[in-house]
Amino acid sequence: MRAALDICARLFPTEPVALSAQSHLVPFYRALGFVPTSDEYLDAGVPHVDMRRAAGG
């Protein structure tokens, strides 16, 4: 994940990174600088939360 974020920062330095995280992984993504941007919802029966990381991390 860190390598992917490094590539995003290099190729798109002014763009935030958004993802749909499985709810049990929210702490993992928080540690990488992501913050939740939605309430929990089901995706294919699995709880998810939308998350966003500011441009440049």
Residue pairs with C-beta under 8 A, 6 or more apart in sequence:
1 32
2 32
5 17
5 32
5 53
5 57
8 15
8 17
9 56
9 57
12 55
13 55
13 56
14 55
14 56
15 55
16 52
16 53
16 54
16 55
17 34
17 52
17 53
18 37
18 50
18 51
18 52
18 53
19 29
19 34
19 50
19 51
19 52
20 43
20 48
20 49
20 50
20 51
21 28
21 29
21 34
21 48
21 49
21 50
21 51
22 46
22 47
22 48
23 40
23 47
23 48
23 49
24 47
26 36
26 49
26 51
29 51
32 53
32 57
33 53
33 54
33 57
34 51
34 52
34 53
35 51
35 52
35 53
36 49
36 50
36 51
37 50
37 51
37 52
38 49
38 50
39 49
40 47
40 48
40 49
41 47
41 48
41 49
42 48
